[in-house]
């Protein structure tokens, strides 16, 4: 009878989605709807007993609703909370982000970040400078008198952009909290309550920010990246006031150069390389210029690069605080091979060793990357450390001998090296005759030399345009990189393209194709090991693609 009675008794528990029950457990504190009667069977011979589960405590319900509102508001701001607004000569993106300390962060690529203690609230204002509008920037440069009204214009633009951001953020937090409330509670009334609470929290945060607003924060900014040297470029606030005419000229030059950098990096030519070759991108001397990563990523995509080789001086001071600058190396779209320069510390090398898709070479170590065998040696000097006496050229020659010994060992083992690397050209000269190609940097200008025993030494210019010095100087250094085309079977150099962006002071991008002398039409390949006079093959930059250019400069 008891068994029959149990079979006719319906299950009082309504079916629940497991995810729904889990979310309800987190936010309301109980695993089932309130006032649910659950029957418990103690044994086969006892009758079922009814247990009444108490509804959640009001405090637990309130805390759950607050958690839903906060999390939904954060997701809304993250997904749809960004707005675009012009500020003076700049096109910017603005967004509110949760924060424990508040403040304002202004990201100015490729120069770095500017942090202001503008307010204390649980939200931070992030402003990203997307680009400098060439027309508006040039108007300022051509008419310096407009700088007098620039402050009022920027203030008006920021106010208008902030109001637009406030309205957009209200929609974002209400939408995010309401959507998450529907997913958790499945009740429109509770979901709308979460959305209303999110709006109230945003309003309270805005009121706190307004009450703690500090307009003098612009006089005490915190710089990072290349902007850490900004005070030495434009002076401190007191000097700006006392020497405003000088400041106007410096600011005009800064605006002009950065604007033209944006122009140059947006006009990189597109090439269709021969798919049968291995394509190597050679970069060097980035010197902490964040804009270089965008240029490298563009070249990797356009030229379908197989491997990137960086011959050092990626940093400027080699401090541990600069290491975060190297984060993009793992996301450039190709394996990254690196040797230490005289501005790169052992700490920098250790950090890069742990990055994905990065191969660090030192002490003549060899590695097979993208089908090419590469060996390299780090620079024996670290010049930013003034406590260390520079060892000079003798130390470089010692490093060169260490690299040469490794190359001989590799050859005797039947694994000859295709490319030898060092930062300083002196440290790779003894590789002559032991590898067909040697790459270096350090000089901040290109050199291309055919060494006596047949090794071609290619010295790359500065892919970072000299870092912040490109903004300071009247004639900024050009941004340079090269694409090397290697035969897939022999790994010998077939041709190379020299890419030159006309520094920050010029807006044109140039690409010139070069051929080794033995690959030029009608030429007889030189026998291996024969002596060749040193040459610097680099024809005019405007030379058409594919034309011979292996002649002395």
Protein Blocks (a to p, Z undefined) as FASTA:
>chain_A
ZZmmmmmpccfbdcddfklmmmmmmmnopabdehiacdddfbfkbccdddddddddfklm
mmmmmmmmmmmmmmmmmmmmcccddehjbccdddddddfkgpadddddfkbccdddfbcc
fbdcddddfbacfklmmmmmmmmmlmmmmmmmmmmmmmmmmmmmmmmmmmmmmmmmmmmm
mmmnopaklmmmmmmmmmmmmmmmmmmmmmmpcfklmmmccdehjllmmmmmnopfklmm
mmmmlmmmmmmmmmmmmmmmmmmmmmcccddddfkbccddddehklopaklmmmmmmmmm
mnopabdcdeejkbmnopaklmmmmmmmmmnopacdddddfkbcfklmmmmmmpghiacd
eehiacdeehiacdddddfbdfklmkbccebjmlmmmmmmmmmmmmmmmmmnopacfbdc
dfblmlmmmmgopafbdcdehkopacddddfkopacdddddfklnpjmlmmpmbdcdddd
ddddddfklopafbdcddddehjkbcbdcddddddfklpghiacddehiacddddddddf
klcehiacbdcZZ
